[in-house]
Amino acid sequence: MVNAQELEKQNPALIGGDLSGGTMDLLGSIKRPRISLDPWYLQSKGLYLISSAAPPGPSVHGMGGFLGAKAMLKREFGIRDWKSAK
């Protein structure tokens, strides 16, 4: 069994042993990973963050990946409605 302090020693990103990337309050949800209208785009062509560190935040729902993929389709290919894209 590993406690929170040991988790943080193994991986400094797990502050206090927190597996979800930090406090998920209103400010935390706005600034993950940076303040932007397109927080999934990492300001380098073709590079996107689709993880629990991106909005809407940590959980087991896959929405970070879904929203990141939608942002990528829009920015890289001009596809706004992915359901009707052919």
All heavy atoms as an XYZ file, in Angstrom:
647
protein
N       0.844     -1.178      0.000
C       0.000      0.000      0.000
C       0.890      1.242      0.000
O       1.869      1.315      0.726
C      -0.892     -0.020      1.238
C      -1.855      1.075      1.262
S      -3.438      0.409      0.799
C      -4.479      1.519      1.625
N       0.553      2.197     -0.847
C       1.338      3.420     -0.984
C       0.501      4.586     -0.487
O      -0.660      4.748     -0.876
C       1.721      3.637     -2.472
C       2.486      4.921     -2.635
C       2.509      2.460     -2.999
N       1.097      5.424      0.384
C       0.351      6.588      0.852
C       0.608      7.798     -0.062
O       1.402      7.731     -1.008
C       0.687      6.902      2.318
C       2.127      7.328      2.517
O       2.761      7.882      1.622
N       2.664      7.075      3.703
N      -0.067      8.909      0.212
C      -0.008     10.096     -0.645
C       1.408     10.650     -0.762
O       1.839     11.035     -1.855
C      -0.954     11.166     -0.113
N       2.150     10.693      0.323
C       3.507     11.224      0.291
C       4.417     10.355     -0.576
O       5.260     10.866     -1.310
C       4.087     11.347      1.716
C       3.430     12.416      2.559
C       2.072     11.998      3.112
O       1.780     10.815      3.260
N       1.226     12.975      3.388
N       4.241      9.047     -0.515
C       5.052      8.148     -1.333
C       4.713      8.303     -2.820
O       5.593      8.239     -3.665
C       4.860      6.700     -0.876
C       5.477      6.431      0.486
C       5.072      5.089      1.075
O       4.246      4.387      0.464
O       5.581      4.759      2.145
N       3.432      8.507     -3.132
C       3.038      8.755     -4.518
C       3.715     10.005     -5.057
O       4.223     10.021     -6.177
C       1.517      8.915     -4.633
C       0.697      7.651     -4.727
C      -0.784      7.984     -4.670
C       1.007      6.892     -5.993
N       3.724     11.052     -4.247
C       4.363     12.305     -4.671
C       5.865     12.134     -4.852
O       6.451     12.714     -5.770
C       4.071     13.425     -3.677
C       4.554     14.776     -4.139
C       4.148     15.909     -3.227
O       3.418     15.665     -2.241
O       4.581     17.047     -3.485
N       6.504     11.326     -4.030
C       7.933     11.051     -4.195
C       8.201     10.320     -5.511
O       9.183     10.585     -6.191
C       8.463     10.211     -3.029
C       8.682     10.974     -1.764
C       9.200     10.042     -0.685
C       9.173     10.706      0.674
N       9.535      9.764      1.736
N       7.315      9.389     -5.874
C       7.470      8.629     -7.115
C       7.216      9.500     -8.346
O       7.844      9.303     -9.382
C       6.506      7.442     -7.129
C       6.844      6.389     -6.124
C       5.771      5.297     -6.062
O       4.887      5.227     -6.899
N       5.861      4.453     -5.056
N       6.277     10.440     -8.218
C       5.919     11.308     -9.335
C       5.595     12.695     -8.790
O       4.511     12.916     -8.245
C       4.711     10.730    -10.087
C       4.337     11.559    -11.292
O       4.773     12.694    -11.458
N       3.499     11.001    -12.136
N       6.514     13.664     -8.913
C       6.307     15.001     -8.357
C       5.063     15.708     -8.892
O       4.593     16.661     -8.285
C       7.568     15.754     -8.766
C       8.593     14.703     -8.996
C       7.834     13.513     -9.510
N       4.496     15.251     -9.999
C       3.275     15.860    -10.529
C       2.051     15.488     -9.693
O       1.018     16.144     -9.783
C       3.061     15.445    -11.980
N       2.165     14.443     -8.894
C       1.050     14.017     -8.041
C       1.134     14.716     -6.689
O       1.345     14.099     -5.655
C       1.064     12.494     -7.860
C       0.990     11.661     -9.130
C       1.060     10.182     -8.803
C      -0.263     11.986     -9.907
N       0.948     16.006     -6.695
C       1.097     16.825     -5.494
C       0.124     16.356     -4.423
O      -1.083     16.304     -4.650
C       0.886     18.315     -5.815
C       1.953     18.752     -6.816
C       0.919     19.160     -4.553
C       1.725     20.095     -7.428
N       0.674     15.986     -3.277
C      -0.146     15.464     -2.195
C      -0.776     14.121     -2.527
O      -1.723     13.700     -1.878
N      -0.265     13.452     -3.556
C      -0.801     12.164     -3.958
C      -2.062     12.273     -4.799
O      -2.737     11.294     -5.065
N      -2.381     13.487     -5.224
C      -3.605     13.731     -5.993
C      -3.469     13.190     -7.412
O      -2.688     13.693     -8.213
C      -3.890     15.232     -6.025
C      -5.219     15.567     -6.652
O      -5.888     14.663     -7.176
O      -5.599     16.744     -6.610
N      -4.238     12.176     -7.745
C      -4.168     11.544     -9.059
C      -4.874     12.340    -10.154
O      -4.684     12.084    -11.332
C      -4.785     10.139     -9.000
C      -4.077      9.158     -8.084
C      -4.875      7.889     -7.962
C      -2.682      8.873     -8.577
N      -5.701     13.299     -9.777
C      -6.489     14.019    -10.778
C      -5.863     15.335    -11.215
O      -6.508     16.115    -11.902
C      -7.906     14.262    -10.257
O      -7.874     15.157     -9.164
N      -4.643     15.597    -10.835
C      -3.941     16.779    -11.335
C      -4.190     18.056    -10.573
O      -4.000     19.130    -11.106
N      -4.632     17.976     -9.365
C      -4.812     19.179     -8.560
C      -6.269     19.488     -8.259
O      -7.183     18.812     -8.717
N      -6.449     20.541     -7.507
C      -7.783     20.938     -7.091
C      -8.635     21.313     -8.290
O      -8.208     22.070     -9.155
C      -7.695     22.158     -6.138
O      -6.890     21.803     -5.042
C      -9.061     22.570     -5.656
N      -9.817     20.792     -8.339
C     -10.716     21.095     -9.446
C     -11.793     22.063     -8.965
O     -12.931     21.692     -8.741
C     -11.320     19.797     -9.971
C     -11.929     19.910    -11.315
S     -10.760     20.533    -12.510
C     -11.886     21.142    -13.707
N     -11.391     23.310     -8.797
C     -12.351     24.352     -8.457
C     -12.583     25.203     -9.704
O     -12.087     24.877    -10.781
C     -11.845     25.191     -7.282
C     -10.485     25.820     -7.540
O      -9.978     25.724     -8.676
O      -9.927     26.410     -6.605
N     -13.344     26.279     -9.591
C     -13.662     27.097    -10.760
C     -12.400     27.647    -11.421
O     -12.226     27.535    -12.633
C     -14.610     28.237    -10.383
C     -15.033     29.136    -11.538
C     -15.736     28.333    -12.619
C     -15.918     30.250    -11.042
N     -11.482     28.193    -10.635
C     -10.242     28.739    -11.189
C      -9.407     27.627    -11.835
O      -8.867     27.803    -12.931
C      -9.426     29.455    -10.115
C      -8.130     30.107    -10.584
C      -8.412     31.145    -11.671
C      -7.397     30.734     -9.426
N      -9.336     26.470    -11.182
C      -8.584     25.349    -11.742
C      -9.149     24.872    -13.062
O      -8.414     24.480    -13.960
N     -10.461     24.924    -13.201
C     -11.064     24.468    -14.450
C     -10.861     25.472    -15.575
O     -10.807     25.097    -16.740
C     -12.556     24.179    -14.255
O     -13.254     25.363    -13.967
N     -10.724     26.743    -15.248
C     -10.517     27.777    -16.268
C      -9.068     27.802    -16.744
O      -8.796     27.988    -17.923
C     -10.928     29.168    -15.730
C     -12.435     29.214    -15.519
C     -10.471     30.278    -16.662
C     -12.912     30.440    -14.793
N      -8.131     27.602    -15.849
C      -6.716     27.755    -16.220
C      -6.020     26.467    -16.627
O      -4.813     26.447    -16.806
C      -5.943     28.440    -15.102
C      -5.855     27.642    -13.836
C      -5.050     28.379    -12.793
C      -4.800     27.475    -11.613
N      -3.887     28.024    -10.668
N      -6.763     25.370    -16.794
C      -6.160     24.114    -17.233
C      -6.129     24.021    -18.728
O      -7.180     24.086    -19.323
C      -6.994     22.922    -16.776
C      -6.768     22.510    -15.432
C      -7.720     21.348    -15.175
N      -7.672     21.091    -13.780
C      -7.278     19.963    -13.243
N      -7.007     18.951    -13.991
N      -7.194     19.826    -11.974
N      -5.111     23.733    -19.400
C      -3.712     23.861    -18.984
C      -3.235     25.310    -19.051
O      -2.172     25.655    -18.570
C      -2.971     23.005    -20.007
C      -3.784     23.106    -21.240
C      -5.215     23.230    -20.759
N      -4.053     26.173    -19.681
C      -3.773     27.613    -19.722
C      -5.087     28.314    -20.023
O      -6.030     27.700    -20.507
C      -2.740     27.938    -20.797
C      -3.180     27.572    -22.188
C      -2.068     27.781    -23.205
N      -2.365     27.159    -24.465
C      -3.302     27.565    -25.318
N      -4.011     28.607    -25.022
N      -3.515     26.934    -26.441
N      -5.143     29.602    -19.748
C      -6.355     30.361    -20.023
C      -6.436     30.622    -21.514
O      -5.559     31.246    -22.099
C      -6.375     31.680    -19.222
C      -6.399     31.369    -17.727
C      -7.574     32.528    -19.619
C      -6.262     32.566    -16.838
N      -7.488     30.087    -22.147
C      -7.642     30.205    -23.590
C      -9.053     29.773    -23.986
O      -9.676     28.976    -23.289
C      -6.629     29.308    -24.295
O      -6.896     29.232    -25.670
N      -9.527     30.290    -25.106
C     -10.799     29.820    -25.642
C     -10.630     28.446    -26.287
O     -11.604     27.742    -26.525
C     -11.360     30.820    -26.661
C     -11.777     32.169    -26.074
C     -12.197     33.121    -27.183
C     -12.896     31.994    -25.053
N      -9.404     28.067    -26.598
C      -9.082     26.765    -27.181
C      -7.947     26.135    -26.364
O      -6.811     26.036    -26.816
C      -8.675     26.939    -28.652
C      -8.516     25.622    -29.390
O      -8.750     24.559    -28.789
O      -8.149     25.668    -30.575
N      -8.233     25.710    -25.133
C      -7.173     25.214    -24.243
C      -6.558     23.891    -24.670
O      -5.513     23.508    -24.156
C      -7.885     25.076    -22.897
C      -9.312     24.873    -23.252
C      -9.547     25.656    -24.504
N      -7.164     23.188    -25.607
C      -6.629     21.898    -26.057
C      -5.469     22.086    -27.018
O      -4.585     21.254    -27.092
C      -7.734     21.061    -26.708
C      -8.892     20.905    -25.781
C      -9.025     19.976    -24.795
C     -10.043     21.730    -25.718
N     -10.197     20.172    -24.121
C     -10.848     21.255    -24.678
C     -10.489     22.835    -26.432
C     -12.063     21.829    -24.340
C     -11.702     23.408    -26.095
C     -12.473     22.897    -25.067
N      -5.462     23.189    -27.769
C      -4.408     23.479    -28.743
C      -3.162     23.956    -28.005
O      -3.223     24.874    -27.199
C      -4.888     24.549    -29.721
C      -3.880     24.939    -30.767
C      -3.377     24.002    -31.652
C      -3.424     26.237    -30.868
C      -2.458     24.346    -32.618
C      -2.510     26.599    -31.836
C      -2.026     25.661    -32.698
O      -1.113     26.002    -33.652
N      -2.024     23.340    -28.279
C      -0.796     23.670    -27.549
C       0.110     24.639    -28.308
O       1.310     24.678    -28.089
C      -0.029     22.391    -27.195
C      -0.767     21.484    -26.225
C       0.033     20.217    -25.954
C      -1.069     22.211    -24.925
N      -0.466     25.427    -29.181
C       0.223     26.495    -29.901
C       1.356     25.988    -30.781
O       2.350     26.664    -30.974
C       0.697     27.582    -28.936
C      -0.472     28.204    -28.196
C      -0.042     29.217    -27.169
O       0.974     29.055    -26.509
N      -0.823     30.265    -27.037
N       1.204     24.775    -31.279
C       2.148     24.192    -32.215
C       1.327     23.334    -33.170
O       0.611     22.432    -32.715
C       3.180     23.343    -31.469
O       4.106     22.801    -32.369
N       1.417     23.603    -34.464
C       0.549     22.944    -35.435
C       0.478     21.435    -35.221
O       1.483     20.754    -35.164
C       1.024     23.226    -36.852
C       0.103     22.633    -37.907
C       0.345     23.218    -39.258
C      -0.493     22.588    -40.335
N      -1.895     22.541    -40.122
N      -0.747     20.947    -35.062
C      -0.975     19.519    -34.906
C      -0.781     18.975    -33.507
O      -0.910     17.778    -33.285
N      -0.489     19.824    -32.523
C      -0.230     19.356    -31.164
C      -1.358     19.792    -30.229
O      -1.607     20.984    -30.045
C       1.108     19.910    -30.677
C       1.714     19.277    -29.444
C       1.938     17.783    -29.656
C       3.032     19.938    -29.112
N      -2.045     18.802    -29.657
C      -3.202     19.053    -28.797
C      -3.083     18.247    -27.512
O      -2.540     17.148    -27.505
C      -4.496     18.654    -29.523
C      -4.786     19.556    -30.683
C      -4.145     19.380    -31.895
C      -5.660     20.615    -30.556
C      -4.377     20.224    -32.958
C      -5.906     21.469    -31.614
C      -5.258     21.271    -32.812
O      -5.483     22.125    -33.853
N      -3.609     18.802    -26.437
C      -3.640     18.111    -25.150
C      -5.039     17.541    -24.961
O      -6.012     18.285    -24.890
C      -3.314     19.076    -24.012
C      -3.354     18.488    -22.613
C      -2.268     17.435    -22.457
C      -3.196     19.573    -21.571
N      -5.132     16.240    -24.908
C      -6.431     15.600    -24.696
C      -6.278     14.631    -23.528
O      -6.095     13.436    -23.695
C      -6.946     14.910    -25.973
C      -5.898     13.995    -26.584
C      -7.354     15.927    -27.000
C      -6.413     13.148    -27.720
N      -6.341     15.205    -22.346
C      -6.168     14.410    -21.135
C      -7.003     15.026    -20.024
O      -7.728     15.990    -20.226
C      -4.694     14.407    -20.724
O      -4.333     15.658    -20.179
N      -6.864     14.490    -18.828
C      -7.604     15.041    -17.692
C      -7.069     16.406    -17.274
O      -7.686     17.093    -16.467
C      -7.553     14.077    -16.510
O      -6.229     13.927    -16.054
N      -5.935     16.828    -17.838
C      -5.406     18.155    -17.544
C      -6.089     19.231    -18.385
O      -5.867     20.405    -18.185
C      -3.893     18.194    -17.789
N      -6.902     18.809    -19.341
C      -7.624     19.749    -20.202
C      -9.096     19.766    -19.796
O      -9.594     18.821    -19.197
C      -7.484     19.318    -21.660
N      -9.797     20.835    -20.129
C     -11.220     20.906    -19.799
C     -11.990     19.743    -20.407
O     -11.646     19.295    -21.492
C     -11.667     22.229    -20.432
C     -10.425     23.051    -20.489
C      -9.324     22.073    -20.742
N     -12.960     19.241    -19.762
C     -13.607     19.738    -18.555
C     -12.974     19.252    -17.265
O     -13.506     19.470    -16.190
C     -15.026     19.206    -18.686
C     -14.883     17.928    -19.411
C     -13.731     18.149    -20.361
N     -11.836     18.609    -17.321
C     -11.136     18.190    -16.115
C     -11.169     16.694    -15.905
O     -11.664     15.937    -16.741
N     -10.642     16.262    -14.759
C     -10.465     14.836    -14.511
C     -11.769     14.104    -14.222
O     -12.658     14.608    -13.577
C      -9.556     14.816    -13.289
C      -9.828     16.087    -12.594
C     -10.146     17.081    -13.674
N     -11.849     12.928    -14.748
C     -12.929     11.990    -14.479
C     -12.744     10.820    -15.440
O     -11.752     10.749    -16.148
C     -14.291     12.628    -14.666
O     -15.298     11.775    -14.144
N     -13.700      9.940    -15.514
C     -13.591      8.797    -16.398
C     -14.679      8.916    -17.460
O     -15.520      8.066    -17.607
C     -13.739      7.481    -15.606
C     -13.445      6.284    -16.487
C     -12.829      7.487    -14.400
N     -14.649     10.006    -18.189
C     -15.707     10.230    -19.159
C     -15.194     10.458    -20.577
O     -15.954     10.374    -21.527
C     -16.584     11.406    -18.745
C     -15.830     12.619    -18.330
N     -14.948     13.286    -19.147
C     -15.815     13.271    -17.157
C     -14.436     14.313    -18.497
N     -14.949     14.327    -17.298
N     -13.934     10.765    -20.757
C     -13.370     10.950    -22.089
C     -13.699     12.277    -22.750
O     -13.392     12.470    -23.926
N     -14.327     13.198    -22.031
C     -14.719     14.462    -22.636
C     -13.516     15.317    -23.029
O     -13.585     16.057    -24.004
C     -15.642     15.260    -21.708
C     -17.044     14.703    -21.639
S     -17.870     14.551    -23.239
C     -18.054     16.240    -23.729
N     -12.418     15.233    -22.297
C     -11.214     15.974    -22.679
C     -10.747     15.570    -24.070
O     -10.398     16.407    -24.898
N     -10.768     14.281    -24.348
C     -10.396     13.776    -25.668
C     -11.394     14.167    -26.735
O     -11.029     14.566    -27.844
N     -12.671     14.065    -26.425
C     -13.724     14.423    -27.366
C     -13.643     15.900    -27.744
O     -13.646     16.252    -28.932
C     -15.097     14.105    -26.756
C     -16.253     14.555    -27.591
C     -16.608     13.856    -28.736
C     -16.987     15.661    -27.234
C     -17.674     14.272    -29.516
C     -18.061     16.084    -27.998
C     -18.411     15.385    -29.148
N     -13.541     16.770    -26.742
C     -13.482     18.211    -27.008
C     -12.177     18.591    -27.691
O     -12.155     19.460    -28.574
C     -13.671     18.991    -25.708
C     -15.050     18.821    -25.057
C     -15.077     19.449    -23.676
C     -16.141     19.393    -25.942
N     -11.070     17.941    -27.308
C      -9.792     18.191    -27.971
C      -9.827     17.774    -29.433
O      -9.301     18.460    -30.308
N     -10.473     16.647    -29.719
C     -10.596     16.180    -31.106
C     -11.447     17.136    -31.924
O     -11.121     17.447    -33.076
C     -11.195     14.778    -31.129
N     -12.531     17.641    -31.340
C     -13.366     18.621    -32.042
C     -12.568     19.890    -32.339
O     -12.660     20.445    -33.436
C     -14.596     18.973    -31.206
C     -15.681     17.939    -31.267
C     -16.891     18.327    -30.457
C     -17.579     19.536    -31.047
N     -18.862     19.844    -30.394
N     -11.755     20.347    -31.371
C     -10.926     21.540    -31.577
C      -9.916     21.297    -32.696
O      -9.683     22.172    -33.536
C     -10.201     21.906    -30.277
N      -9.328     20.102    -32.738
C      -8.360     19.762    -33.770
C      -9.012     19.719    -35.150
O      -8.483     20.258    -36.119
C      -7.713     18.413    -33.455
C      -6.640     17.970    -34.430
S      -7.201     17.034    -35.863
C      -8.017     15.664    -35.119
N     -10.178     19.098    -35.266
C     -10.881     19.031    -36.548
C     -11.216     20.429    -37.066
O     -11.067     20.714    -38.257
C     -12.159     18.195    -36.415
C     -11.959     16.698    -36.235
C     -13.272     16.020    -35.882
C     -11.360     16.090    -37.493
N     -11.629     21.300    -36.160
C     -11.979     22.667    -36.553
C     -10.744     23.442    -36.997
O     -10.727     24.050    -38.063
C     -12.655     23.372    -35.378
C     -13.074     24.782    -35.661
C     -13.747     25.384    -34.439
C     -14.047     26.839    -34.630
N     -14.609     27.442    -33.406
N      -9.679     23.420    -36.184
C      -8.476     24.214    -36.470
C      -7.685     23.665    -37.651
O      -7.252     24.400    -38.526
C      -7.577     24.286    -35.243
C      -6.322     25.111    -35.449
C      -5.453     25.132    -34.212
N      -6.069     25.871    -33.145
C      -5.931     27.191    -32.956
N      -5.197     27.886    -33.784
N      -6.510     27.794    -31.949
N      -7.477     22.368    -37.700
C      -6.598     21.774    -38.706
C      -7.293     21.528    -40.046
O      -6.654     21.592    -41.091
C      -6.018     20.447    -38.197
C      -5.267     20.549    -36.880
C      -3.983     21.350    -36.949
O      -3.309     21.338    -37.998
O      -3.646     22.004    -35.944
N      -8.596     21.215    -40.005
C      -9.293     20.823    -41.234
C     -10.519     21.670    -41.554
O     -11.204     21.416    -42.539
C      -9.708     19.346    -41.147
C      -8.542     18.427    -40.927
C      -8.285     17.892    -39.674
C      -7.677     18.114    -41.974
C      -7.212     17.053    -39.459
C      -6.600     17.276    -41.768
C      -6.356     16.744    -40.519
N     -10.845     22.635    -40.696
C     -12.002     23.485    -40.933
C     -13.330     22.765    -40.765
O     -14.360     23.242    -41.220
N     -13.334     21.620    -40.089
C     -14.566     20.853    -39.881
C     -15.230     21.337    -38.602
O     -14.697     21.170    -37.516
C     -14.267     19.336    -39.792
C     -13.655     18.837    -41.103
C     -15.528     18.563    -39.437
C     -13.153     17.412    -41.044
N     -16.369     21.962    -38.747
C     -17.095     22.478    -37.585
C     -18.152     21.497    -37.094
O     -18.449     21.437    -35.932
C     -17.732     23.820    -37.907
C     -16.704     24.883    -38.199
C     -17.353     26.244    -38.329
N     -16.384     27.273    -38.663
C     -15.537     27.811    -37.800
N     -15.533     27.426    -36.556
N     -14.704     28.745    -38.191
N     -18.738     20.759    -38.011
C     -19.764     19.783    -37.648
C     -19.224     18.397    -37.975
O     -19.358     17.909    -39.091
C     -21.064     20.064    -38.414
C     -22.185     19.103    -38.029
O     -22.026     18.351    -37.048
O     -23.202     19.095    -38.731
N     -18.596     17.746    -37.019
C     -17.937     16.470    -37.261
C     -18.912     15.360    -37.617
O     -18.541     14.395    -38.265
C     -17.084     16.066    -36.067
C     -17.855     15.895    -34.810
C     -18.185     16.854    -33.901
C     -18.444     14.687    -34.312
N     -18.930     16.343    -32.884
C     -19.095     15.008    -33.118
C     -18.466     13.390    -34.772
C     -19.779     14.058    -32.356
C     -19.151     12.440    -34.031
C     -19.796     12.787    -32.833
N     -20.168     15.491    -37.244
C     -21.145     14.444    -37.549
C     -21.455     14.376    -39.040
O     -21.747     13.314    -39.574
C     -22.430     14.668    -36.762
C     -22.266     14.438    -35.286
C     -23.574     14.671    -34.557
C     -23.401     14.487    -33.072
N     -24.652     14.732    -32.364
N     -21.415     15.527    -39.695
C     -21.762     15.538    -41.126
C     -20.531     15.543    -42.031
O     -20.664     15.577    -43.247
C     -22.644     16.741    -41.445
O     -21.914     17.935    -41.226
N     -19.322     15.525    -41.446
C     -18.089     15.543    -42.252
C     -17.943     14.238    -43.027
O     -18.196     13.159    -42.509
C     -16.876     15.755    -41.348
N     -17.532     14.378    -44.282
C     -17.332     13.184    -45.113
C     -15.960     13.174    -45.688
O     -15.341     14.096    -45.966
C     -18.368     13.143    -46.217
C     -19.736     12.952    -45.636
C     -20.755     12.778    -46.756
C     -22.066     12.560    -46.219
N     -23.128     12.710    -45.907
